[in-house]
């Protein structure tokens, strides 16, 4: 089983760009892009917290899935 990012689905549902999320979180655009495309091999907990806060998410299952 592996952990997968659901950031693409969250941003698409909100009609929000990766660039907008980068500005809101202070996370580099390339890092947001990697999360969006689920290509990160490890996920920084601090980044995950910033993304959740910026998107007003309080349930981590909206950002990550284990499959």
N, C-alpha and C positions, 0 to 999 in steps of 0.2 A: 504494500500500500504506500502511496505517496500523497503528499500535501500539494494541492493545486490552488492557484489564485482564481478568484471570481471577480477580480477588479474590472475586467472588460464588461461583464454583464452589469455591474453596478454603474459604471460610467455611462454605458450606452443607455441604460434605463433613465438616467438623469440628463441625458443629452449634454454631458460635460466632457470637455476635452482633457487629454493627458496634460497638456500645458496648463490648463486652469488648475488641475489638481496639484501640479508641481508648484505653482505659485502659492496656493493655499497652504501647502505643507512644508515648503522649503526643501523638498526632496528633489534631487537632480532629475531632469526630464528623462535621462537614459535609464535611471532606476525605475521610474514610473512606467516607462515603456516595457521594461523587462517584466514587471509585475503584470501589466496589462496583457502581455503575450504569454504569460505563464512560463517564462524561460529562466527564471531565477532558480538556482540550485539550493539557495538558502534564503530565508526571509528574515530581515532585521526586525526584531520586536519593536524597536523604537519607531521605525518607519510604519509598521503595521498600526501602531497606536496613533500616529499622526494622520494616517489615511482614515482610520475609523473616526477620529475626532472631526476631521474636515468634512466627512460625509455624514456625520451625525449617526453613526452606526454603533449600537451597543451590544450586538450579537455577532461574535466573530465568525459564525457560520455563514454570514452574508458575504464575507471576504475570502474564506478558505473552505476547502472541502478535502476530505480524505477519501481517496479511491485507490 
